[in-house]
Every structure is written in C-alpha cells, then in structure tokens.
Amino acid sequence: MTMSVSTQESQTIRLSQVCKSYGDYPVLKDIDAQVARGEVVVICGPSGSGKSTLIRTINRLEEINSGSITLDGQNIHAAMRAKELNAMRSRIGFVFQNFNLFPHLSVAENVSMSPIRVKGVAPEVAHEKALKLLDRVGLADKARAYPGQLSGGQQQRVAIARALAMEPPVMLFDEPTSALDPEMVGEVLAVMKSLASEGMTMLCVTHEMGFARDVADRIWFIDAGQIIETATPKEFFSNPRHPRAQRFLADLRH
C-alpha cells in the first residue's frame, strides 16, 4: 500500500526544484519529489535520462546547481565540514553497480570498517555486528573470504551488508544488479525485498521491472532529467499516462 507523504512527520527525503547541469548540458530539471519513511520508490526510465545522477545527489556524490534536498529536515547540500559531510552520508546507505569493495580486506573487515572509522565503534563490537549482517544477507560462511573469492552476487550482498552496518534510515540502490550475470540477480533482489518488508526506506534505480511491480510503493518515471510520471506499480504498469512512459513499457514488452 502506498504510504501517505502528506505530513511533515512522515517525510524522510524531500527534493525541491533540484537542477543539475554538466557545463551547459542540463541533467536534472526542477525535480520536486518526496519520500516517506518506510516507503520504497523505484526510479526508472530510458538510458541517459538522469536516474543515476538523481540518486547520487541524495547523498551528495553529485553536487546540485540549485534547489534543495533534505533528509528529515537537514539540508544535504548545505555548506558543511568534511566530518559533518561524512556523518550525514553515514545516514544514507548507498549500494553501487560495481560493489566497490576493498579487495585487500576480508568480507568481515569490509563490513566493519566504516563503523570503526566513522562512528568510533569498538573493533570487536563492529566485527560481531558484521557477522550478524553477513548472516542476514546469507553469507555467514564467507566472513573470512576476500572479495576476489566471491561471485558477483555474493559481492553485492556484502556491499548491502556494508551499507547496513552504519544503521542508515535510508538506503539508495543505483542499478545494483546491472553488473551481475542473470543467475545472480535473484539473490540480490531477494535481500532487497527482505529489507523492504522490514520497513527500510529505499530508493532504487533499476531495470528490474518485476521487482518494481512486486516491491515498490511508488514508481518515478524520469525522462530527459524530469520526473514526468509518479504512480503506484499497478497504475504504472496497467495504465501509464505519459506517452513517453507508454513507449518505454511497450519497448520493454518487445
């Protein structure tokens, strides 16, 4: 069921008049949107439409040119020192396309490193929590392995555990299955579905329309840097309103 975002208390993320350009080329144009606590939003659209740029602005991996983005009222793009920026980012878990694990660290060390370095968690406490998170993503037996010894799907599940180790109230996923072989996609989507069922606030850029249909509360369809349709999965897949969304779905079916 789609969650209401009408009250200030329910708002987690709010984007207001967000614009982003690379030189003279506009990538995001006047984005206005909000995400409620516990809501799962899937961002979809054609290649080059601005999806990944949009999600990367939410934890300030990309700077914006104008507008504002807030997390529980905090201005993400306000001037802040490096320590403050790291503290803010620690509240927004991010899972990349290509895992970005440290190859010289064990799986457990990859998961426990940020809590130790950013939050000052005692190493033994962080390690114990890492083991619990690895169990949660089905990799308890891989704690001592190194990333190069794992399949792509296993590495991506470690990356999800690493993001969860910071106990973020929001998780962002930027095409988390696009670099995986088809047989590995399901194991990553299963972990994401589990997080959604537990009430995690999630924004997901993905081409996995089955996941969008089954798990999303809302779908944002973006084209040419603008969110041109917002709908429930049922509405979007059965009766898309915008001609560009209609064409996108027709292309997928073919």
C-alpha atoms as one frame of an Amber mdcrd trajectory, in Angstrom:
protein
   0.000   0.000   0.000   1.311   3.421  -0.925   2.233   5.447   2.131   0.973
   8.970   2.651   3.544  11.738   2.451   1.167  14.490   3.465   2.518  15.144
   6.947   5.857  16.620   7.873   6.388  13.788  10.358   6.279  11.162   7.619
   8.715  12.899   5.294  12.197  11.452   5.099  13.568  12.887   1.840  12.370
  15.997   0.058  13.708  17.332  -3.247  12.673  20.876  -4.134  13.364  22.485
  -7.523  16.556  20.450  -7.917  18.605  21.309 -11.008  21.898  19.781 -12.092
  23.985  20.508 -15.176  27.293  19.322 -16.582  28.582  22.521 -18.127  25.806
  23.757 -20.404  24.091  20.367 -20.515  21.133  20.079 -18.102  20.863  16.639
 -16.476  18.165  17.296 -13.867  15.457  19.929 -14.328  13.321  21.236 -11.479
  12.925  17.928  -9.647  10.195  18.094  -6.999   9.554  14.894  -5.056   9.384
  13.428  -1.595   9.763  10.028   0.015   8.026   8.928   3.190   9.623   6.944
   5.973   9.372   3.239   5.150   8.477   3.848   1.520  10.070   2.014  -1.405
  10.457   4.147  -4.540  11.738   2.710  -7.808  13.212   5.196 -10.281  13.038
   4.021 -13.871  13.364   5.488 -17.336  15.435   5.231 -20.513  19.222   5.252
 -20.508  20.684   8.725 -20.111  17.527  10.140 -18.530  19.256  11.250 -15.305
  18.278   8.381 -12.984  21.715   7.675 -11.536  22.566  11.367 -11.273  19.349
  11.941  -9.354  20.011   9.219  -6.804  23.647  10.297  -6.391  22.573  13.826
  -5.463  20.695  12.422  -2.457  23.904  11.511  -0.626  25.908  14.291  -2.276
  28.054  12.152  -4.518  26.867  14.692  -7.097  26.523  18.372  -6.268  23.427
  20.227  -7.431  23.349  23.644  -9.115  20.168  24.878  -7.473  17.250  23.779
  -5.347  17.455  21.781  -2.119  17.452  18.206  -0.858  16.666  17.475   2.773
  16.804  14.321   4.898  14.475  14.627   7.889  14.770  18.397   7.521  18.582
  18.529   7.238  19.840  20.263   4.094  22.107  17.710   2.453  23.752  20.254
   0.167  24.365  22.928   2.787  27.931  24.066   3.416  29.495  21.661   5.894
  32.879  20.416   7.003  34.208  17.035   5.906  33.378  15.476   9.273  29.796
  16.746   9.058  29.506  15.514   5.478  30.689  12.040   6.499  28.215  11.999
   9.382  25.399  12.955   7.022  26.401  10.321   4.464  26.524   7.676   7.186
  22.750   8.074   7.455  22.239   7.266   3.767  23.362   3.793   2.742  24.473
   3.549  -0.900  24.844   0.391  -2.982  26.692   0.887  -6.270  26.558  -1.001
  -9.561  30.079  -2.386  -9.173  30.281  -3.318  -5.475  33.302  -1.065  -4.641
  34.613  -3.486  -2.009  38.203  -3.232  -0.771  39.980  -6.236  -2.338  42.728
  -6.389   0.331  40.249  -6.650   3.213  38.253  -9.697   4.202  34.490  -9.682
   3.814  34.009  -9.075   7.552  36.587  -6.262   7.505  34.809  -4.601   4.579
  31.575  -4.584   6.560  33.049  -3.454   9.883  35.465  -0.769   8.657  33.085
   2.214   8.382  31.510   1.807  11.846  35.013   1.678  13.327  36.427   4.640
  11.392  33.390   6.913  11.103  31.406   6.122  14.230  34.230   5.064  16.527
  32.666   1.691  17.267  34.989  -0.697  19.095  36.506  -3.206  16.628  35.213
  -6.262  18.470  31.688  -4.798  18.564  31.824  -3.861  14.883  33.103  -7.331
  13.965  30.305  -9.041  15.884  27.732  -6.874  14.137  29.369  -7.565  10.761
  28.899 -11.289  11.324  25.206 -10.763  12.101  24.735  -8.670   8.973  26.531
 -11.235   6.825  24.192 -13.859   8.224  21.277 -11.590   7.348  22.337 -11.499
   3.678  23.085 -15.221   3.611  26.885 -15.027   3.732  27.780 -16.006   7.300
  30.194 -18.622   5.952  32.135 -16.055   3.871  33.293 -13.724   6.670  36.974
 -14.609   6.248  36.915 -14.750   2.451  38.174 -11.931   0.248  36.050 -10.196
  -2.406  38.002 -11.799  -5.236  36.919 -15.222  -3.971  33.215 -14.381  -4.253
  30.744 -14.337  -7.124  29.310 -11.027  -8.261  26.044 -11.691  -6.483  27.855
 -12.501  -3.266  29.962  -9.339  -3.542  26.848  -7.228  -3.996  25.264  -8.804
  -0.919  28.421  -7.935   1.036  28.074  -4.368  -0.247  24.498  -4.271   1.084
  25.677  -5.575   4.464  28.416  -2.933   4.492  25.856  -0.177   3.901  23.580
  -1.569   6.620  26.452  -1.608   9.121  26.068   2.162   9.520  22.407   1.704
  10.519  21.146   4.188   7.931  17.481   5.207   7.950  17.599   5.347   4.125
  19.112   3.007   1.533  19.898   4.025  -2.050  20.497   1.451  -4.788  21.996
   2.504  -8.120  21.290  -0.326 -10.568  22.591  -2.922  -8.081  22.044  -5.878
 -10.430  23.222  -4.387 -13.740  26.766  -5.771 -13.431  25.614  -9.262 -12.466
  25.167 -12.395 -14.522  21.451 -13.216 -14.844  21.597 -16.175 -12.458  22.934
 -13.925  -9.686  20.282 -11.207  -9.941  17.687 -13.065  -7.895  19.846 -13.455
  -4.807  20.439  -9.691  -4.611  16.800  -8.814  -5.258  15.786 -11.251  -2.507
  17.870  -9.298   0.024  16.369  -6.012  -1.196  12.848  -7.442  -0.901  13.647
  -8.534   2.648  14.776  -5.012   3.554  11.604  -3.557   2.069   9.450  -5.971
   4.061  11.213  -4.822   7.239  10.244  -1.190   6.586  13.508   0.219   5.234
  13.129   3.486   3.311  14.561   2.715  -0.125  15.158   4.455  -3.436  16.169
   2.095  -6.213  17.316   2.844  -9.732  16.731  -0.422 -11.525  15.696  -2.048
 -14.791  14.202  -4.986 -12.876  10.542  -4.278 -13.565   9.406  -7.432 -11.762
  10.983  -6.043  -8.593   9.339  -2.673  -9.226   5.942  -4.309  -9.696   6.217
  -6.518  -6.592   8.028  -4.302  -4.070   7.682  -0.597  -4.893   5.148   1.645
  -3.208   5.652   4.214  -5.949   7.416   4.494  -9.265   9.056   7.658 -10.527
   9.422   7.635 -14.293  12.151  10.019 -15.381  12.950  11.198 -18.887  15.269
  13.971 -20.070  16.032  14.960 -16.487  12.438  15.347 -15.314  10.087  13.156
 -13.311   7.221  13.048 -15.777   5.103  10.397 -14.073   4.627   9.256 -10.480
   2.344   6.289  -9.908   1.736   3.109  -7.976   3.083  -0.006  -9.717  -0.456
  -1.082 -10.575  -1.208   2.267 -12.201   2.143   2.496 -13.961   2.162  -0.977
 -15.494  -1.528  -1.185 -16.380  -2.290   2.377 -17.441   0.709   4.722 -17.791
  -0.470   8.241 -18.506   2.501   9.888 -20.200   3.192   8.906 -23.833   6.916
   8.528 -23.069   6.130   6.058 -20.259   3.770   4.184 -22.577   6.524   3.878
 -25.181   9.076   2.798 -22.532   6.840  -0.047 -21.346   5.986  -1.070 -24.911
   9.724  -1.325 -25.678  10.241  -3.464 -22.573   7.482  -5.863 -23.598   9.019
  -6.258 -27.043
